[in-house]
Amino acid sequence: MTFITPVQVKLFNEKAKALNVLPIKVPPPYQKLVQEEYAALGHLDGPLYRVVYPTADRLDLRTAHEVPDFVEDQTNMPEGLSNVLIHKYANRALFLVTDKCAGHCMYCFRQDVLSDIQGNPLPPLEERIDRVLAYLGKRPEITELILSGGDPLTIPFRKLTSLFERLGQETHVTDIRIHSRNLVFAPSVVSEAVASLLGQHQVRIYIHVVHPYEIEEPMVAVIKRLQAAGVRTYSQFPILRGINDHVQVLTALLRKLDALRSNPINLFIPDPISYSASFRVPLKRLFRLVDELYWTTGSWTNGVRLVLDSPVGKVRREDIVSWDEGTGQVVFQRQGKNVVYHDFPAELDKPGELATLLWRG
Ligand code: SF4
């Protein structure tokens, strides 16, 4: 069944392009999951639908103080490496290896960079790798490189091999981390050869999964394949309204990830970026959710941190130095630097209902 007609897709994608929002892109296995969800629910408010298709309020619900780039990725891109490298921390850099993802997530926090890239094609990958390696080669303090995107596991095996070899020969990078959602959208990209390559270079993978029903057998098989090859797997995800904003959903997801030895490092407060309102949750409810998670699960969840990514790095509840309940302005402080955050208004908050969020029962 089609949930949205080709004309509606075209209309949304045209609007999305004008607003720097990602167009609809749903890989076939995920489409199948959404179909199963629709058959169970009989309506289109399900969590998996919300991940990849626009809901009615997707472009209409706005809040004050939304910005295109809350974490200021753009201002931390060195000269000549615009949309290619983000260097925010002294010892760590993030290489946007590709602007391609196997599917598009409606809530994506990097919409701005990706949609911007899509309007301005990147130079060929080899050229970008040359530039990044030249930059890293001159900075011995950078010892950790995060490969992100887009999804780094969309790049061809031969290029991935060459990148890893050159990182070892031409830079001081000792730790490579990959952030990937392809394990959900297109797990078949992780062949035995890819797993073995990643294991050989002692890569860490942070799996991005937002709902327990996204963990299907092909993904489980791939995680096991990676681990057998020596890859260390972790996870991280945002808490999103109407997708996973209930303690039972978070518990189910954490239990599945724990069974896969891929415990989350961070749970993210959604960035207040443009057109993010349909996924945001007020801070008080987020804090309550995470407290409830800690209180109702084993102590193995207590290490999972709820964080807000910010222009000065990740900040947490204990970093709040002021909170104006009237205006919703919250100030976090890290290493003497303030981060001003405008909370999502409680009156716009419609929490996800458990029967919809966990429709398999
Ligand atoms: S896969 Fe990641 S980068 Fe791509 S759209 Fe989804 S969240 Fe954004």
Boltz pocket constraint, residues with backbone or C-beta under 6 A from the ligand:
constraints:
  - pocket:
      binder: B
      contacts: [[A, 22], [A, 100], [A, 101], [A, 102], [A, 103], [A, 104], [A, 105], [A, 107], [A, 108], [A, 109], [A, 110], [A, 111], [A, 149], [A, 150], [A, 151], [A, 181]]
      max_distance: 6.0
